[in-house]
Amino acid sequence: MSLGVDEIEGILSAHERMPTGASFLEGTVFGNWRVTAFIGKGGSGEVYRAVHVSLGTPAAVKVLVRDEPRARERFMREAKLLSELKSASFPQFFEYGEANGYAYLVMELLEPGDLPTGDREVARFLRQVCDAVAELHARGIVHRDIKPSNILWRMGGTRPVASAVPVLADLGLAKDITTSDIGNPTSDITQGGVGTPGYGAPEQMERGEATVASDIHALGVLADRCFGGKPPKAWRRIIERATSSIPERRYQSVAALVKSIQRRNLVRRSWTTLAVLLLTGLSAAFAALLYKRYGGEELQWWLIRSREPIVSVEKEYVPYENPVSGRKGYRIVTKTNTVDGVAIRLSGKTVSFAKPISLEPGEYRIIGPGRLDADISGPSNAVVRLKACVLNNQTASGYRKNKLNYVLEGDAYLNFANLDEDNRIRKCIRHFDGLLNGDGGDVAFRGPLTREELKKVRSDRRKREWQKELDEANATQYNDPHTRIY
């Protein structure tokens, strides 16, 4: 018949620990601290809740009730070690002294709690406990009694919460790694070794030999207890190595154990990542195929266009008659209108579409700088406004099928590359002074396709017009062939 940890603890309590019941009544004062409640007892001491007699600050008071040389040495060693440890991984030290004929130790009041059970929660919990153990090892000290009852929680309430921090307590068995208890009359070693059965390493329980590997063994058992003795596959290998009966086969440092915990799901994550990358690559290849075959230009058209309010400013020549003189003429009326339309931004690029684009009724504004090459057509109630750009409309349909209304809003150039000059289409083109850009723009049929070529055409045209005016002036105003106007 095998005994569990709880049964062994019960046997030890019956043979070694003090009988149940508190040794001190409520109100007993130890130094500056007044006892308010009994918490529990161990092999040689009792723990009480207490408050500061003046400040009312809560604390835990540990009283040495079994005054034996071995117990007193452990008690003083624990008090000295706590006073030196300033880390949040250990209880905060308040006071040490003697009162009422007993040695006492006052420390931070912490709460007991259940062990976590989830994969991430256990990993977080063990990393925090390992931080405390690693700090002891860095000081050349082994704890020798890592178990659930010696891990308390620093929290706001009475139960562990997600933000609670585990604290490694009860440093009574902690000792210097370099010292040996063999032959020491005040040694912690008993006939059954030192530590808690079920958690202490074999060499620690049998011969009293405690090293870094001994604490790692206890950490492995602690991990196993978190999962109720049935750890997941990712933890099984870690626990088996940490709790090996041969010290040399265990993790050689707490840092190595923590690293293994952090990488426990590395293989699974690697396969998952590989599968995700493979699926992503296949999806991307399939999407590229669809894009190339079906939706490339549709997607490009969707990317460069956006729905937004369009403010249009137009000038109209309205018939006018002076009421005084009766003189008839035209006056310029400026109209401003805001409609929900589609803005096409070229962003300094040349954008080409092989497939025809049929516009729906509404307002469209092509905004440069840039150039758009496309076969664009639509109904007569669709308005295309050009702003600082070149539109090379490659449509081959004349006015009968292509009745778009074009408005040139400044520094714009509209070219019909596949149409001869069509006066009916010209009726759909309104030149407009863009206010900031001078003339609205220019229109050409089978004309130049770039703005640089357009500038050259305009320059040559201005030179021809200027030369024509000079020739006419010379022919009509001067008879002397040797006199010319320049």
Phi, psi and omega per residue, in radians:
M1 nan 2.216 -3.132
S2 -1.715 2.531 3.137
L3 -1.800 2.471 3.072
G4 -1.515 3.134 -3.121
V5 -1.095 -0.731 -3.096
D6 -1.142 -0.720 3.123
E7 -1.123 -0.721 3.120
I8 -1.126 -0.719 3.107
E9 -1.062 -0.678 3.137
G10 -1.138 -0.701 3.111
I11 -1.102 -0.768 -3.139
L12 -1.114 -0.668 3.141
S13 -1.133 -0.649 -3.107
A14 -1.223 -0.496 -3.049
H15 -1.769 -0.425 -2.995
E16 -2.173 -0.691 -3.001
R17 -1.426 2.837 -3.071
M18 -1.226 2.673 3.132
P19 -1.076 2.743 -3.110
T20 -1.073 2.501 3.113
G21 2.149 2.572 -3.094
A22 -1.464 2.555 3.138
S23 -1.544 -0.268 -3.059
F24 -2.254 2.490 -3.122
L25 -1.484 2.809 3.066
E26 -1.048 2.350 -3.125
G27 1.775 -0.207 3.090
T28 -1.092 2.389 -3.068
V29 -1.900 2.271 3.007
F30 -2.069 1.821 -3.090
G31 1.117 -2.058 3.129
N32 -1.723 0.265 -3.012
W33 -2.168 2.335 -3.115
R34 -1.899 2.258 -3.110
V35 -1.221 2.376 3.112
T36 -2.091 -0.451 -3.122
A37 -2.838 2.702 3.112
F38 -1.596 2.328 -3.138
I39 -1.784 -0.909 -3.118
G40 3.064 -3.127 -3.117
K41 -2.458 2.768 3.107
G42 -2.176 -2.659 -3.081
G43 -1.180 -0.599 -3.059
S44 -2.372 -0.039 -3.082
G45 -2.453 2.901 3.082
E46 -2.196 2.587 -3.095
V47 -2.083 2.347 -3.097
Y48 -2.255 2.642 2.897
R49 -1.377 2.506 -3.122
A50 -2.621 2.863 3.057
V51 -2.296 2.673 3.083
H52 -1.225 2.327 -3.027
V53 -1.113 -0.430 -3.115
S54 -1.835 -0.753 -3.028
L55 -1.631 -0.364 -3.104
G56 1.328 0.238 -3.138
T57 -1.234 2.269 3.132
P58 -1.303 2.655 3.134
A59 -2.810 3.029 3.040
A60 -2.004 2.269 3.139
V61 -1.940 2.127 3.105
K62 -1.836 2.170 -3.054
V63 -2.012 2.294 3.093
L64 -1.426 1.845 -3.075
V65 -1.708 -0.267 3.084
R66 -1.928 1.660 -3.013
D67 -1.472 1.424 3.042
E68 -2.049 2.701 -3.091
P69 -0.948 -0.768 -3.121
R70 -1.155 -0.768 -3.122
A71 -1.171 -0.708 3.138
R72 -1.141 -0.679 3.123
E73 -1.099 -0.768 3.111
R74 -1.085 -0.718 -3.096
F75 -1.129 -0.800 3.136
M76 -1.166 -0.631 3.127
R77 -1.140 -0.693 3.106
E78 -1.134 -0.757 -3.133
A79 -1.117 -0.754 -3.140
K80 -1.129 -0.728 -3.113
L81 -1.175 -0.729 3.114
L82 -1.111 -0.641 3.141
S83 -1.165 -0.419 -3.126
E84 -1.573 -0.483 -3.117
L85 -1.414 2.126 3.140
K86 -1.911 0.069 -3.077
S87 -1.328 2.657 3.085
A88 -1.268 -0.096 3.135
S89 -1.384 -0.111 -3.102
F90 -2.256 2.776 3.092
P91 -1.077 2.515 3.116
Q92 -1.325 2.307 -3.112
F93 -1.468 2.322 3.122
F94 -1.959 -0.868 -2.989
E95 -2.831 2.661 3.034
Y96 -2.451 2.458 3.126
G97 -3.133 -2.893 3.110
E98 -2.280 2.389 3.108
A99 -2.705 2.560 3.118
N100 1.030 0.423 3.130
G101 1.422 0.215 -3.114
Y102 -2.291 2.525 3.013
A103 -1.387 2.465 -3.123
Y104 -2.398 2.726 3.138
L105 -2.341 2.188 -3.128
V106 -1.881 2.250 -3.115
M107 -2.481 3.091 3.133
E108 -1.030 2.441 3.108
L109 -1.468 2.034 3.140
L110 -2.072 2.921 -3.058
E111 -2.040 2.513 3.022
P112 -1.302 2.850 -3.128
G113 -2.863 2.927 3.127
D114 -1.396 2.706 3.077
L115 -1.286 2.541 3.056
P116 -1.208 2.817 -3.079
T117 -2.200 -0.474 -3.102
G118 -1.300 2.736 -3.096
D119 -0.976 -0.940 -3.103
R120 -1.184 -0.683 -3.123
E121 -1.139 -0.729 3.113
V122 -1.136 -0.732 3.134
A123 -1.083 -0.759 3.117
R124 -1.117 -0.777 3.141
F125 -1.058 -0.845 -3.103
L126 -1.162 -0.645 3.100
R127 -1.080 -0.669 3.134
Q128 -1.225 -0.703 3.080
V129 -1.145 -0.705 3.117
C130 -1.091 -0.595 3.085
D131 -1.036 -0.743 3.124
A132 -1.152 -0.787 -3.131
V133 -1.129 -0.699 3.126
A134 -1.107 -0.604 3.105
E135 -1.153 -0.685 3.074
L136 -1.122 -0.786 -3.134
H137 -1.084 -0.615 3.119
A138 -1.139 -0.437 3.089
R139 -1.557 0.028 -3.117
G140 1.381 0.509 -3.066
I141 -2.190 2.442 3.008
V142 -1.920 2.538 -3.063
H143 -1.370 -0.819 3.051
R144 1.293 0.008 3.142
D145 -2.614 0.878 3.117
I146 -1.406 2.071 -3.140
K147 -2.777 2.886 -3.063
P148 -0.990 -0.695 -3.100
S149 -1.192 -0.293 3.109
N150 -1.703 0.197 3.055
I151 -2.030 1.951 3.141
L152 -1.845 3.039 -3.045
W153 -2.161 2.353 3.031
R154 -1.706 1.981 -3.040
M155 -2.706 3.048 -3.109
G156 -1.521 -0.589 -3.101
G157 -1.767 -2.717 -3.123
T158 -1.802 -0.018 3.122
R159 -2.256 2.637 3.100
P160 -1.096 2.404 3.084
V161 -2.162 3.064 -3.058
A162 -1.039 -0.528 -3.096
S163 -1.600 0.004 -3.125
A164 -1.199 2.624 -3.088
V165 -2.036 2.184 3.075
P166 -1.250 2.454 -3.101
V167 -2.187 2.273 -3.133
L168 -1.493 2.022 -3.057
A169 -2.000 -3.080 3.100
D170 0.963 1.387 -3.139
L171 -1.695 0.372 -3.087
G172 -1.122 -0.537 -3.138
L173 -1.638 -0.018 -3.137
A174 -1.119 2.452 -3.123
K175 -2.602 2.845 3.110
D176 -1.206 2.336 -3.118
I177 -1.103 -0.595 -3.015
T178 -1.382 -0.248 -3.105
T179 -1.650 2.727 3.136
S180 -2.106 2.453 3.132
D181 -1.589 -0.117 -3.091
I182 -1.148 2.190 -3.134
G183 1.474 -0.024 -3.138
N184 -1.515 2.145 -3.088
P185 -1.139 -0.430 3.117
T186 -1.798 0.458 -3.081
S187 -1.185 2.672 3.045
D188 -1.345 -0.218 -3.046
I189 -1.279 2.211 3.022
T190 -1.925 -3.011 -3.136
Q191 -1.088 -0.485 3.135
G192 -1.781 0.378 -3.139
G193 1.461 -2.739 -3.117
V194 -2.405 2.478 -3.130
G195 2.054 -2.975 -3.107
T196 -1.837 2.138 3.112
P197 -0.991 2.470 -3.101
G198 1.641 -0.408 3.110
Y199 -2.026 -0.663 3.140
G200 -1.160 2.514 3.133
A201 -1.177 2.713 -3.121
P202 -0.953 -0.784 -3.113
E203 -1.179 -0.466 3.126
Q204 -1.333 -0.737 -3.106
M205 -1.343 -0.514 -3.079
E206 -1.558 -0.742 -3.010
R207 -2.123 -0.050 -3.131
G208 1.335 0.235 3.134
E209 -1.488 2.089 -3.104
A210 -2.165 2.181 3.101
T211 -2.337 -3.052 3.068
V212 -0.997 -0.688 -3.136
A213 -1.077 -0.493 3.135
S214 -1.180 -0.760 3.087
D215 -1.153 -0.625 3.116
I216 -1.125 -0.641 3.060
H217 -1.037 -0.799 3.139
A218 -1.112 -0.644 3.101
L219 -1.134 -0.664 3.085
G220 -1.108 -0.750 3.101
V221 -1.118 -0.685 3.114
L222 -1.052 -0.742 3.090
A223 -1.075 -0.716 3.131
D224 -1.122 -0.683 3.124
R225 -1.138 -0.563 3.126
C226 -1.049 -0.613 -3.123
F227 -1.696 0.240 3.101
G228 1.142 0.488 -3.140
G229 1.417 0.044 3.122
K230 -2.230 1.235 -3.076
P231 -1.221 2.658 3.051
P232 -1.117 2.892 -3.085
K233 -1.020 -0.665 -3.109
A234 -1.122 -0.444 -3.114
W235 -1.684 -0.330 -3.008
R236 -1.041 -0.807 -3.115
R237 -1.123 -0.677 -3.136
I238 -1.103 -0.820 -3.092
I239 -1.178 -0.699 3.137
E240 -1.084 -0.697 3.131
R241 -1.255 -0.731 -3.109
A242 -1.137 -0.538 -3.071
T243 -1.808 0.337 3.106
S244 -1.016 2.509 3.127
S245 -1.256 -0.250 3.111
I246 -1.794 2.001 -3.058
P247 -0.965 -0.639 -3.079
E248 -1.165 -0.363 -3.119
R249 -1.555 -0.139 3.101
R250 -1.390 3.040 3.026
Y251 -1.083 2.381 -3.053
Q252 -1.449 -0.123 3.095
S253 -2.731 2.791 3.091
V254 -1.144 -0.608 3.122
A255 -1.063 -0.680 3.109
A256 -1.150 -0.649 3.084
L257 -1.134 -0.779 3.132
V258 -1.088 -0.724 3.118
K259 -1.070 -0.719 3.112
S260 -1.143 -0.648 3.095
I261 -1.124 -0.756 -3.133
Q262 -1.135 -0.509 -3.086
R263 -1.779 0.302 -3.037
R264 -1.074 -0.596 -3.102
N265 -1.842 0.364 -3.054
L266 -1.095 -0.762 -3.115
V267 -1.119 -0.786 3.137
R268 -1.124 -0.726 3.112
R269 -1.152 -0.609 3.136
S270 -1.132 -0.790 3.113
W271 -1.129 -0.689 3.113
T272 -1.109 -0.778 3.118
T273 -1.086 -0.734 3.129
L274 -1.095 -0.741 3.124
A275 -1.124 -0.706 3.120
V276 -1.125 -0.755 3.129
L277 -1.121 -0.689 3.132
L278 -1.123 -0.817 3.118
L279 -1.121 -0.671 3.115
T280 -1.118 -0.733 3.118
G281 -1.113 -0.760 3.109
L282 -1.119 -0.709 3.126
S283 -1.125 -0.721 -3.136
A284 -1.143 -0.713 3.120
A285 -1.126 -0.737 3.118
F286 -1.134 -0.725 3.122
A287 -1.132 -0.678 3.113
A288 -1.127 -0.666 3.106
L289 -1.119 -0.808 3.104
L290 -1.114 -0.683 3.139
Y291 -1.078 -0.779 -3.101
K292 -1.197 -0.643 -3.028
R293 -1.518 -0.654 -3.001
Y294 -2.104 -0.852 -2.864
G295 -1.949 0.219 -3.062
G296 -1.045 -0.951 -3.085
E297 -1.240 -0.590 3.092
E298 -1.090 -0.724 3.119
L299 -1.169 -0.731 3.119
Q300 -1.083 -0.714 3.114
W301 -1.126 -0.658 3.141
W302 -1.207 -0.584 -3.101
L303 -1.264 -0.618 -3.057
I304 -1.565 -0.110 -3.109
R305 -1.961 2.672 3.090
S306 -2.679 2.546 3.092
R307 -1.479 2.280 -3.142
E308 -2.855 2.805 3.121
P309 -1.123 2.396 3.122
I310 -2.056 2.146 3.095
V311 -1.659 2.049 -3.135
S312 -1.886 2.357 3.089
V313 -2.153 2.081 -3.099
E314 -2.279 2.643 3.071
K315 -1.930 2.323 3.086
E316 -2.184 2.512 3.092
Y317 -1.632 1.977 -3.056
V318 -1.878 2.290 3.089
P319 -0.986 2.454 -3.028
Y320 -2.490 2.444 3.079
E321 -2.291 2.180 -3.128
N322 -1.208 2.121 -3.089
P323 -1.172 -0.322 -3.111
V324 -1.586 -0.975 -3.062
S325 -1.516 -0.323 -3.090
G326 1.322 0.153 -3.126
R327 -1.311 2.357 -3.110
K328 -1.774 2.650 3.128
G329 -3.107 -2.701 3.131
Y330 -2.296 2.561 3.028
R331 -2.176 2.679 -3.091
I332 -1.601 2.198 3.111
V333 -2.015 2.178 3.111
T334 -1.678 2.221 3.132
K335 -2.040 2.343 3.089
T336 -2.048 2.313 -3.098
N337 -2.505 2.499 3.104
T338 -2.085 2.156 -3.138
V339 -2.310 2.811 3.054
D340 -1.440 1.987 -3.059
G341 -2.343 -2.858 -3.113
V342 -2.119 2.154 3.083
A343 -1.754 2.293 3.117
I344 -1.996 1.903 -3.046
R345 -1.785 2.121 -3.101
L346 -1.512 -0.406 3.028
S347 0.945 0.717 3.064
G348 1.337 0.198 -3.092
K349 -1.908 2.868 2.963
T350 -1.770 2.019 -3.065
V351 -1.931 2.239 -3.093
S352 -2.149 2.488 3.087
F353 -2.262 2.201 3.108
A354 -1.442 -0.585 -3.136
K355 -1.453 2.494 3.115
P356 -1.087 2.571 3.104
I357 -2.006 2.086 3.117
S358 -1.847 2.037 -3.085
L359 -1.477 2.519 3.025
E360 -1.444 2.841 3.061
P361 -1.004 2.455 3.134
G362 2.499 -2.950 -3.092
E363 -1.822 2.366 3.087
Y364 -2.310 2.438 3.074
R365 -2.260 2.111 3.074
I366 -1.683 2.072 -2.981
I367 -1.981 2.210 3.107
G368 -1.627 -2.884 0.065
P369 -1.259 2.710 3.129
G370 2.534 -3.122 -3.086
R371 -2.398 2.427 3.128
L372 -2.122 2.060 3.076
D373 -1.883 2.004 -3.100
A374 -2.876 2.716 3.015
D375 -1.574 1.719 -3.040
I376 -1.928 2.281 3.089
S377 -2.508 2.970 -3.135
G378 2.983 3.135 -3.099
P379 -1.362 3.012 -3.097
S380 -1.252 -0.323 3.121
N381 -1.647 0.351 2.987
A382 -1.877 2.263 -3.082
V383 -1.997 2.214 3.100
V384 -1.960 2.069 3.141
R385 -1.842 2.299 -3.109
L386 -1.891 2.303 -3.101
K387 -2.341 1.922 3.053
A388 0.925 0.861 -3.094
C389 -2.672 3.017 3.059
V390 -2.047 2.192 3.028
L391 -1.966 1.948 3.080
N392 -1.737 1.561 -3.099
N393 -1.367 1.981 -3.053
Q394 -1.601 0.298 -3.134
T395 -1.114 2.524 3.082
A396 -1.883 -0.019 3.119
S397 -1.555 2.383 -3.110
G398 -1.434 -2.754 -3.033
Y399 -1.093 -0.559 -3.048
R400 -1.084 -0.675 -3.109
K401 -1.806 -0.303 -3.062
N402 -2.140 1.670 -3.038
K403 -1.992 0.488 3.094
L404 -1.047 2.554 3.028
N405 -1.750 2.183 -3.123
Y406 -1.874 2.401 3.053
V407 -2.202 2.112 -3.134
L408 -1.658 1.958 -2.975
E409 -1.781 0.484 3.068
G410 2.042 2.146 3.096
D411 0.925 0.724 -3.110
A412 -2.042 2.679 -3.113
Y413 -2.412 2.181 -3.132
L414 -2.036 2.185 -3.109
N415 -2.250 2.341 3.033
F416 -1.820 1.668 -2.987
A417 -1.241 -0.430 -3.047
N418 -1.970 0.298 -3.133
L419 -2.200 2.447 2.913
D420 -1.321 2.887 -3.092
E421 -1.014 2.173 -3.072
D422 -2.168 1.924 -3.081
N423 -1.112 -0.529 3.129
R424 -1.182 -0.651 3.078
I425 -1.200 -0.595 3.113
R426 -1.040 -0.495 3.134
K427 -1.156 -0.367 -3.139
C428 -1.564 0.025 -3.078
I429 -1.903 2.102 -3.135
R430 -1.942 2.071 3.076
H431 -1.393 2.398 -3.061
F432 -2.446 2.411 3.069
D433 -1.367 1.992 -3.089
G434 -1.308 0.194 3.062
L435 1.226 -0.760 -3.129
L436 -1.908 -0.161 -3.007
N437 -2.133 0.304 3.106
G438 1.275 -2.430 3.141
D439 -1.076 2.619 -3.103
G440 -1.063 -0.748 -3.134
G441 2.794 -2.751 -3.096
D442 -2.495 2.759 -3.115
V443 -2.239 2.477 3.123
A444 -2.492 2.646 3.033
F445 -2.029 2.150 -3.032
R446 0.948 0.622 -3.044
G447 -1.700 -2.885 -3.134
P448 -1.101 2.663 -3.040
L449 -1.848 -0.159 -3.106
T450 -2.128 2.776 3.134
R451 -1.207 -0.541 3.099
E452 -1.136 -0.742 3.090
E453 -1.143 -0.646 3.110
L454 -1.082 -0.741 3.128
K455 -1.079 -0.686 3.121
K456 -1.137 -0.727 3.106
V457 -1.066 -0.783 3.140
R458 -1.108 -0.733 -3.140
S459 -1.104 -0.795 3.122
D460 -1.105 -0.666 -3.134
R461 -1.162 -0.718 3.108
R462 -1.121 -0.670 3.118
K463 -1.121 -0.748 3.130
R464 -1.129 -0.748 3.132
E465 -1.118 -0.714 3.131
W466 -1.161 -0.710 3.117
Q467 -1.149 -0.658 3.123
K468 -1.111 -0.760 3.109
E469 -1.098 -0.692 3.118
L470 -1.120 -0.770 -3.136
D471 -1.106 -0.737 3.116
E472 -1.116 -0.717 3.130
A473 -1.126 -0.737 3.138
N474 -1.156 -0.631 -3.100
A475 -1.271 -0.537 -3.041
T476 -1.711 -0.506 -3.020
Q477 -1.802 -0.373 -3.066
Y478 -2.241 2.266 3.104
N479 -1.641 -0.296 -3.119
D480 -1.339 1.980 -3.119
P481 -1.162 -0.265 3.136
H482 -1.543 -0.074 -3.136
T483 -1.918 2.203 -3.138
R484 -2.369 2.717 3.131
I485 -1.742 2.285 3.105
Y486 -2.147 nan nan
